[in-house]
Amino acid sequence: ASKMCEDELPVARGHLRMQENSLSMANVFINRPPATKSFLVFNASEIPIQIERIVSPSYLTVNMASELMPRQVGKMEMTFDAQAKNKYGFASESIELHTSDERQPVKYLSVYANLSEYFPPLSNDELKRAPLLVLDSASVHLGTVGLNQVTTRTVKVMNAGKQDLQIRDVQTNCHCVPAKVHTRTVKPGKHAQLTLTYQPTERTGTTLKAVSIYSNDPLKSALRLAVQAVVKE
């Protein structure tokens, strides 16, 4: 049984063994109750390991037994409160397990989640009445830009639906492309301006960045806009 545990839980953190290097909470919904998931841990040593203290963000609760006996499998239960985190998109968190394990007393663990809005299944009639986010361009081509040169573009965020479109959040995958929308509520038939500012500072060549727009469009609640450029010195 111990050999099976070591095979199934191959990642060693001192004498504690786990299944993965990082712990995935998968999809966690910001408008639903906190999500809970359990992860197996195994004490591969011949002496008990005490879990003395757990350090984690306030919105990520970690519960496990205070002691893991030799060759014992235990559970680490994590509860992620996405509403308390209040941020959309990919989340990367860190937790610390302070233990009596002499080989590695403090274990640093990474926890990942995708935070989004939950939409219940809608009928065809409900979908026809829902907000509908449409961009005037699926991608933005900035052409050739110089290092440290500031380039600005605007994109129309249109509501082709029948109800108000609520822009929940706008995020980018690089600090070099800040983006903001001038209004969070877009009436049916109206549009908002999304302003992108690109200032490459590190490397030359062809670059591809992304802007994610989170909204209450039930079919496209996370819409990705590609931003392309060729950077020259």
Disulfide bonds with the S-S distance in Angstrom:
Cys174-Cys176 2.34
